[in-house]
Amino acid sequence: MNILKNILSVIGAIIIVGMLVAFVKFDLGDKMNKVSKLDPRAMGAYMEMFNGVLESGRSADAMVRRVKINPDVSTDEVVESMKSIATDANMVQVGDSRMAEEYDHEGKRQRYIRILHYCSPNIAKTFIDYSVAYGAFMPCRILIVEDDKGDRWLVTMAMELMLFGGHPLPPEMMKKAEHVRDTMYKMMDLGSQGDF
């Protein structure tokens, strides 16, 4: 009786293992098929973000790009520089949210927080027509923020996942997306130096 019980147990275990292997193979094969359709740069973009999460422990930190503002450049010079670069690239400033001024209503100094919003309406329309989900990321924003040491930073969303994180964008859309990303990054890099 024990021998029959053991044989049935072994057969049952083999069947369960076989079912698990078939499930994993089928599911993994399906996922690998989907991965093969992603932009060739997708995995690198996801790994870069994941490394940022591992380093900071915060997903939001891994999804942004930061540039330190030169201490010799005033915030007004930074804003004017970014506005000029945006205009040259056919992008417009569509908002200016002052989250905190240098002094509060009691005259106490607080850290500076301001968010500038930029957009290229024609490009925005193209992307919303492609997928309304892109609208949730619009307009493009650059945060001007002072840290605890008094240093000022420009911070924006890192755009690589939007460009490369899914199926390849149609070539004309990719060209427009790269134009927006390159303009935003240029605004930060040159704006932080008060340059045009």
Secondary structure by P-SEA (a helix, b strand, c coil): caaaaaaaaaaaaaaaaaaaaaaaaaaaaaaaaaaaacccaaaaaaaaaaaaaaaccccccccbbbbbccccccaaaaaaaaaaaaaaaccccccccccccccccccbbbbbbbbbbbbcaaaaaaaaaacccccccccbbbbbccccccccbbbbccccccccccccccaaaaaaaaaaaaaaaaaaaaaaaccc
